[in-house]
Amino acid sequence: MPNKAPIFLLTGTPGAGKTSVSNALMKRFPFGLHIPVDNLREWVVSGLADPVPVWTAETTRQFRLARNAAAHTARLYADAGFAVVIDDVIWPHEAAELFEEPLEPHALHKVLLRPDLDSAQARNATRTNKSYDTEGLRGLIEVVHDAMLPSEYEAAGWAVVDSTHLSLEETVDEILKHLA
């Protein structure tokens, strides 16, 4: 298969809808793969360093390993003709080093999902895809939402999609407009 399959990097606060949007986005392609970085991290059976309540040097190391695995897997599948989306909470400077450079010469379509804070909190409160009580993420969501400034992402070449009032399918449509 030709090496023309797109690779997306989708970020946003916890509760922004990354998992749902990633799955819906990949269903728009004949071959699609969703790589959630959190799932790769959870492959660790012993010694998993969670980011909450305290981020440690070991947490950083494990995130880097998971992100490296995500980049390698994305390249492998994209080279085989799969559209790929990597879903992660990541900052532009980290994405440049950990995804853009390793995935060259593939075009990386970077998207910040940016619902308003109330929407992210409400979505987080109703999530069923986590094995823990997501109520513990409320404070983190507020901090991350305030820190993920759309202007910084746009300056680094990211598309910013405000999904506050968009359906899942409308959000995917907005992302695909940036691909064209």
Buried (B, 14 or more C-beta within 10 A) or exposed (E): EEEEBBBBBBBBBBBBBBBBBBBBBBEBBEBBBBBBBBBBBEEEEEEEBBBEEEEEEEBEEBBEBBBBBBBEBBBEBBEEBBBBBBBBBBBBEBBBEBBBEBBEEBBBBBBBBBBEBEBBBEBBEEBEEEEEEBEEBBEBBBEBBEEBBEEBBEEBEBBBBBBEEBEBEEBBBBBBEBBE
